[in-house]
Amino acid sequence: DAKTTQPPSMDCAEGRAANLPCNHSTISGNEYVYWYRQIHSQGPQYIIHGLKNNETNEMASLIITEDRKSSTLILPHATLRDTAVYYCIVRVALYSGGGADGLTFGKGTHLIIQP
Amino acid sequence: DVKVTQSSRYLVKRTGEKVFLECVQDMDHENMFWYRQDPGLGLRLIYFSYDVKMKEKGDIPEGYSVSREKKERFSLILESASTNQTSMYLCGSLTGGGGTDTQYFGPGTRLTVL
């Protein structure tokens, strides 16, 4: 069973905030939420991760609900270069006892930024 | 910056050939991995390596083997390539601490088996 659910595709206007949802209703207490993205013809790239607090870095913000059953990745001012497939992953870190079987990427959300 | 390189961006092989895909990382990471990516199926883990000479099967190891003789290099081997192994192959390394980890990916090798 998939641990996360994401919409298959989304559109966003250039310059607007892109909000990508992810449902992870069966998340365990020691599982982190990770976001990666894959631009066409490139390997996936790490964006951000969080446990239960909201997080922000130079690329994006991550909002995790209080019950941790869902999260939203926010790209504050989307550009055409943000067009990519965005993957939401929930797992225990390898160094915290997570196994390699947790290194699973689903199908992600294809975000298309419209000019 | 972490750099992960793969031996080829595009590769065309014939059915039955032995195929080697190489992955090299320059950050001294202990953990390395291989995925394949197919339309509609996302990324599926083939093999994982925790250290030199250590390996663990992923979700779809059938038809593949791996070799990790040096820390920086992780090779994926198709003993006898078949057309259903036509795919994009992604490798990389993983490091972490403080309860989290981060995966770094190479650019991918698009393999076509005729």
Interface residues (C-beta under 8 A of the other chain):
Chain A: N30 Y32 Y34 Y36 S41 Q42 G43 P44 Q45 Y46 H49 L51 Y87 A93 L94 Y95 S96 G99 A100 D101 L103 T104 F105 G106 K107 G108
Chain B: V4 N31 F33 Y35 G40 L41 G42 L43 R44 L45 F48 E56 G58 D59 L90 G92 L94 G96 G97 G99 T100 D101 T102 Q103 Y104 F105 G106 P107 G108
